[in-house]
Amino acid sequence: MRCERLTAGGNPAQTAAALRALIPAPESVRDDVTGIIASVRSGGDDSLRHYTRRFDTAGNEARPLVVSENELEAAAAALARDVEHGILRAIENVEAASIGWQRRLPESVELGSARVVLRQAPVRRAAVYVPGGRAPYPSTVVMGVVPARLAGVEHIAVCTPPREDGEVDPVVMAAARLTGTSTVYRMGGAQAIAALAYGTASVSPVDVIVGPGNLYVQEAKRQVFGQVGIDGFAGPSDLLAIATHDADAATLALDLLAQAEHGPGTLVIAVSDAPELLTALEARLGEGEATGAVVCVVASTDLEQALAVAQAFAPEHLQLVGVGAEALADRVTTAGCVFVGASAGTAFGDYIAGSNHILPTNGAARFASALSPHHFVRRFSEVHIGDAAELAKSAAPLARAEGFELHARSMEARVRENGSR
């Protein structure tokens, strides 16, 4: 396992940039994705099947795009009981945590003679992209489908790349059945995103697409944004841990190596003001299997500098381990999810803790949030105006200042109709 060592400098932003630079910028796939999207828009199912044979099934004939109800039911029935228990417990915990994010609307705001009712409504159709390739991800089915269902989405699709034999992994199918997924598609890559955005004979278009995936998937999400809503651009995973001298090096190293299992492009970092802890971590991290991930230990002068580096880096996952580090939790403002204490390993968040593992990556935690029911809900206002006179008196001059005479007349006309002028 490649293990780097850095020393935090006086400028936290520069240190964060040096950490990001440890992972090479991916080669642009924009033109390739543009071609795939155009092909699916024009060729529909035939184009989807072509790309499935090319990218997923090693040239073997693709199975039907839509997984049947009988296949989903059979997969759920055949699921090992301990795996089923894990999925059901994850569903229960993610449901409970997701409900906590939902603000109860409608809410009425009185503004003198006007009243604005704040309302919300779920989108009608949503899709969750579940990666394939390296491994099946039933946990991503849970993380994507549960918030959509709690938001009230009527139809929830899951799509995932088939294996070389053309089939979807049975554990993913079982998770789809247990979470209440409406439809499962055997398709992946940029072509799946295009089909979900624009529709084909077999694939109904959706309103929102969420979920992680490779660079092609994320670039496709970026390109179809506007036609549909998306959760964000989910890049390679990252974890930053702030640890003090009282942290257990063996457990913390295991946490970092566990996150490195996500493979190439993953960046895992430990920041500490305890030199002996960093030395112990380096020794253990160097023994880890090569996954293509990069691990790094960063020496800081104190916890204040460590926190400043974390805030500038805006990690997908932030772990705080040790009494002094744990005390920083309330001051963290830029992280996808914060894990506090020796028992709160990031791996729990990937499966069972209740927090969502579809998180902002590549520093997007500066402005983006974990997936929640909010991503599937539209909020809008309902406006009621009793006496228009006072509002028109204030707003008509503003409209004329902007050069919109008819806007001003439109408001003033209602004043005359009410007998106010």
C-alpha positions, 0 to 999 in steps of 0.5 A: 500500500502506498503511504505518503507523509506530509507536514501541515503548513501554515496555510490549510488550503494549501495543505488540502490542495497538496492532499488532493493532488496525491490523486491524479486528475482523471482523464476527461471522458466528456466526449465519449459520454456525449456520444453515448448519450446521443446514441441512446437518445436516438437508438433506444433499447438497441443502443442500450443492449449494444453498450451492455454487450460492449461494457458489461457482458464481455460480448455475451447476449444481454438479458432483458433490460427489466428484471421481472417480479418473479426474479426479484421475489426468488432472489429475496427468498434465496437470500441468506438469513443473516444477510437479510437481517443486515439489510432489514436492519439497515433499512430500519436505521436509515428510515429512522435517521432520514425521517429526522431530516424532513421538515414538516410543511406546509407552513404559512407565513403571514406578511401583512396583507399577503400570506405565503404558504410554503409547500412541498411535493415529491417528484413522481419518478426517481432512479438510483444508480447502483454500481457493479463491476468490482462488487455488488452494492446492496447497501447502495440500494438501501441508501438510495431507495429508502429516502426516496420512498420516505419522500413519497416518490411514487415510482423508484427504479434501480439500475445496475450493470449486469455481470458477464453472464448478463445477470444482476447480482442476486443480493442486489435484486433481493435488496431491491425487493426488500426496500420496495423498489418499483423496477430494476433495470439490467443496465449501467454506465453512461448509457443507463443514465441517458436512458433514465433521463430521456427514456426508451421503449423499455425504460421510463424516464425519471425526474431525479437520478441519484447514486455513485458510479464511475467517471462515465456515470458521473459525467453522464449525470452532469450532462443530463442535469437540467433534463433531470435533477441529480444528487451531485457528482460523486467521485472517488471516496475519501476519509480524513481522520483527526486523531490524538495520542490516546487513539488506538493505532491498530483500530484507526489503521484498520478504519483507513485501510477499510475505506481504501478497499473502495479502490483506485482514486480513494484517498485516506488521511490521518492528521495528528499532533502526536508523532508516535501515533503517526509512526505507528500508523505508517507501519501498519498502513504500509502492510496493507494490500495494494488497492490503488488507493492512496493513504497519507499521514499528516503531522500537525502542530496542534488540533487547531491546525488539524481542524483547519486542514479538515475544514479546508479539505472538506472530506466525504468522511471525517473521523474524530478519534481521541478525547481532544479530537472528539471535542472538535465535533461541534465545530466541524462545518464542512464534511459529508458525515462526521464519525465521533469516537473510537467506536464510530468507524466509518464502515458503520456509516457505509452499512448500518449506522443510519446515516447515508453513505451517498455523500459529497466527494472531492471537497463538495462537502463545502456546499453539498449534503448527504443524500436525504428525502430532500433530494426527491422533494420540490419546495414551492410557494403558494401566494395569497394577497388580500389587499394589494394596495400596500404591496403595489405601492411598494413594488410598482416603482421597483418594477419601473426602475427595472424597465418593466412597465407592464409589471407595474401596471399588472399590480396597480390594476388589482388595486383599482379593482379592489377599490383602493384607488 
